[in-house]
Amino acid sequence: MALYGCPICGGTDSTPYYSVNGYALVQCRSCGTVAVHPMPGAEEIAAHYQRAAYFAGEDDQGYADYTAMKKALRPHFQRRLRRIGTHFPQRGRLLDFGCAAGYFLEMARDEGWSIAGIELSAPMASTASHSLGIPVPTTLDDLSPEPFQAITLWEVIEHLPRPVDVLSQLAERMAPGGALMLSTPNTAHWQAVRAKEKWVAFRPPSHLLYFTPATLHRALHDAGFEQISIRRVMPLSELPPLLEKSTASLQSGLADGSARPWPVALALWRAIRLAAWGWQRLRRPQDDLFATLEAVAHKPQ
């Protein structure tokens, strides 16, 4: 097996963490980062995203059907645009790194941002380019040199084998004082810690690294960012089995648009989730119930 080197801190000592899809996950004894080891090569990683099946619901390591998720993604993107907009009320240039079909960029443009996107998947980059009416390259080298006031990475950093290097390159593309905002699964979540077989984010080779608030903070700091703020969002708690089964189909239908979002059904689903959150909080107060991390970090002035 290849020698281990932590993608975040460079540590050379690790301990086995989990095994899934034929890949081993290890945890760095120095900083706590969980990563695939051995790490797939650059060609293997790139090839993984060139297949249309990855975004079309035909790959169990990809999306259910990304193009069908536009409506479900809007509330998340609206909330994120509001958050980053508080830093830049006058807007400016915004780069979405890993923009997929360009849905977030479309909304950002409607909010007054001058937009640009990067997408590693050539088929999806073509889709985004056609939809947005702008070039969407697959590498940073093909971007124009003007600096960005804001850069976003939504559920992207966990796909990168050397995230600190990429974050450093993005910092070089930012204007002084610019803000970077990203999201990633929270590997401090209780499922990732003590019910690993249930944690949907363990998906190598799509997901290569797995972050906690502490390891994400270190990655951003080591890339040269400051004023780093990380918050946990999207509570995901354990439901009793019968409720889990009864709400799964509703949640799936709301996400893909096949179910109409009746107010009563939505209220019931939210009430069940809130009750489950409280139930688990009482049972295991030490559990981290939040499935996602969102970070905002700034380039020094």
Sequence and secondary structure as in RCSB ss.txt:
>XXXX:A:sequence
MALYGCPICGGTDSTPYYSVNGYALVQCRSCGTVAVHPMPGAEEIAAHYQRAAYFAGEDDQGYADYTAMKKALRP
HFQRRLRRIGTHFPQRGRLLDFGCAAGYFLEMARDEGWSIAGIELSAPMASTASHSLGIPVPTTLDDLSPEPFQA
ITLWEVIEHLPRPVDVLSQLAERMAPGGALMLSTPNTAHWQAVRAKEKWVAFRPPSHLLYFTPATLHRALHDAGF
EQISIRRVMPLSELPPLLEKSTASLQSGLADGSARPWPVALALWRAIRLAAWGWQRLRRPQDDLFATLEAVAHKP
Q
>XXXX:A:secstr
      TTT    EEEEEEETTEEEEEETTT  EEESS   HHHHHHHTTSGGGTTT  TTS S GGGGHHHHHH
HHHHHHHHHHTT TT  EEEEET TTSHHHHHHHHTT EEEEE S HHHHHHHHHHHTS   SSGGGS S  EEE
EEEES GGG SSHHHHHHHHHHTEEEEEEEEEEEEBTTSHHHHH GGG TT  TTT  EEB HHHHHHHHHHTT 
EEEEEEEEEE     HHHHHHHHHHHHHHHHTSS   HHHHHHHHHHHHHHHHHHHHH TT   EEEEEEEEE  
 
